[in-house]
Amino acid sequence: MSDSLANFYQTLNAITMWTSRIIPIFQIVFGTFGNICNIIIFTRPALRTNPCSMYFLAGSINNTIAIYFTIFVRYMIEAWNLDITLTSVFICKVRQYLSSTAMALCSWFIVLASIDRFLSSSKSVRLRRLSSVSIARKVIILTIIIMLALYSTVLIIYEIAVTYGQRVCTITSINYFIYYTVEPFIMGVIPVILQSIFGALIVLNVRSMHNRVVPIADNARNERQRSNDRQLVKMHLIQVLIAILLLSPYAIQVTYYSITVTMLKRPLPMFDQAIFVFTLNLERFFATTNPVISFYLYTLTGPKFRSEFKRCIQNGLQVTLTATDLIRYVPIRVQPIVQGGNQTNTTTSQPKRTGRGNNVQPIQRQ
């Protein structure tokens, strides 16, 4: 091996090492905060009655599982050489089983939300009736059961073995690598295709939505429902676009490797193998970013989501200040803001204090 090639390998290894130590920290911190906020917001009364919110809620719970069973465990292994999967065969199998299932569900919950938005925006009344909270709950449970069944093979094929003089939790038989090549299709290729198809169908339905005739009765309620639906469609389309961009490179490269190396038996040269491993690690970081960023996408694209997030902050701040008795130190004019009040006319009229407490009553205009 020439000196230039050896230096090239060392550079790639150094970049891989530092990215493995730095990027996962941000993924874990921001992903945990974002998904906890998602869970709180999507369980609020204003959003939990929408079937699309059910898929977002299930996806947020699953994303939290994926972050800790995939990103956190891999970070401890690659950055600090602390591998809990080597403590026992049972932990080795269960961790890989839950990690694979959770990462696949990250993509499939987006697919389910795409199908729901397609149904809810359809002109057909029969299709729109399929978009309901009860059906969403059943579909979520059924999808989880199917994914757990598909990945049950992981509990058989993964063992603790010695590879290149090192104990690792890995697939023990070369024959089972055929299954490993199928896994990216379940997690990446098929979901990306379905997300693209239903995303395009949603756009077509939204364009024709303006010509739809709606009942005149209860216009305020219908308008609120349509507004929420439009915001959820916008939030979801952005999520679909980002998911496709994050998953496509990983899916394409793994598919290429599966066809050329595993099926056609054409091993890569040493230089190409080094490039493949390096780019695959980067694309894996992109793919594992998918369960991290949903909260930030929803915050940027959904006004209703932002208002519910603001109410959560106000409620949490109010409970905290009240429980710690710090509410007494908050200025009187700030208290309505902290408590989520609607006293907006304090700038035009001076507050009138009654008694010793902090009650504020605006002076009525004659």
Buried (B, 14 or more C-beta within 10 A) or exposed (E): EEEEEEEBBEEBEEEBEEBBEEBBEEBBEBBBEBBBBBBBBBEBEBBEEBBBBBBBBBBBBBBBBBBBBBBBBBBBBBBEEEBEBBEEEEBBBBBBBBBBBBBBBBBBBBBBBBBBBBBBBBEEEEBEEBBBBEBBEEBBEEBBEEBBEBBEBBEEBBBBBEEEEEEBBBBEEEEBBEBBBBBBBBBBBBBBBBBBBBBBBBEEBBEEBEEEEEEEEEEEEEEEBEEBBBBBBBBBBBBBBBBBEBBBBBBBBBBEBBEEBBEEEEEBEEEEEBBBEBBBBBBBBBBBBBBBBBBBBBBEBBEBBBEBBEBBEBBEBBEEBEEEEEBEEBEEEEBBEBBEEEBEEBEEEEBEEEEEEEEBEBEEEE
